[in-house]
Amino acid sequence: MSLIYVPKGRAREYSPYALNIYTGCDHGCTYCYGTSTCFMDNKNAVPKKNIIDALRKELTKFAPREQVLLSFIGDPYCVAEERNGITRDVLELLWEYHVPTAILTKGGSRCLRDAGIFARFEAPLKVGASLTFMCADDSRDTEPFAAEPGDRIEALEALASLGVKTWVSLEPVIDPRQTLRLIAETHRFVDEYRVGKMNHHPLDVDWAAFGYAAVEMLRTYGKAFYVKEDLRKYISITLTDDECDMNRLNLGAAK
């Protein structure tokens, strides 16, 4: 099986290609899709066996010119990355083969150790964070080993100050009020947003009201954004092509 693969279903809304560096994750998120569908350990993360050699062989045969996401399953800057440092080696290979690369993490400032690699990428690159809460206590209750919200936000601001393109995944949405606050707190230094909802755990949420408020706020701030299909079902306002085409914000080949 290839390390770089085409995601299916909801995952495809994030990227045309993905690469999962770790098997499992150690952030312990209670809402984890992988855990809820019984295919992923959300307390332990192990680098994929021989990933660097295997990835080099793969890239010599096919180096995508469309965006590769690190990672849809697991996190490239999980706690285990502190001792393994394998994500840096993966990035070196993606840089060498000029692969457009998007990073999504809840690891906060852990990603800053690779800022030097980000800066010298010649292919398009963007670094993003999944943001769920403003309140650190709420975050610790539901994603106990992920970086706290303040750390993730500070990392995004630091990346923007270095000239790195930044983005945010607002999914899952657990407390819509906090999600809207996250937009207000980050819009100055975040380039784009992808907005979803909570899909695997039922919540008593007025998704229509949330979707409308999020869209209006992002439009007011003049931000690029994409509304995921599951949330679009609930909102009646007309979205532009840029706001509902999952490929418009991807890096790489012409849209």
Secondary structure, DSSP 8 states (H G I E B T S, - for coil): --SEE---GGGGGT-SEEE--EEEESS--TT-HHHHTT---SSEEEE-TTHHHHHHHHHHH---SB-EEE-SSS-TTSTTHHHH-HHHHHHHHHHHTT--EEEEES-GGGGGGGHHHHHH--S-EEEEEE---S-HHHHHHHSTTS--HHHHHHHHHHHHHTT-EEEEEE-S-S-HHHHHHHHHHHTTT--EEEE----SS-----HHHHHHHHHHHHHHHT-EEEE-HHHHTT--S---HHHH-TTTT--BS--
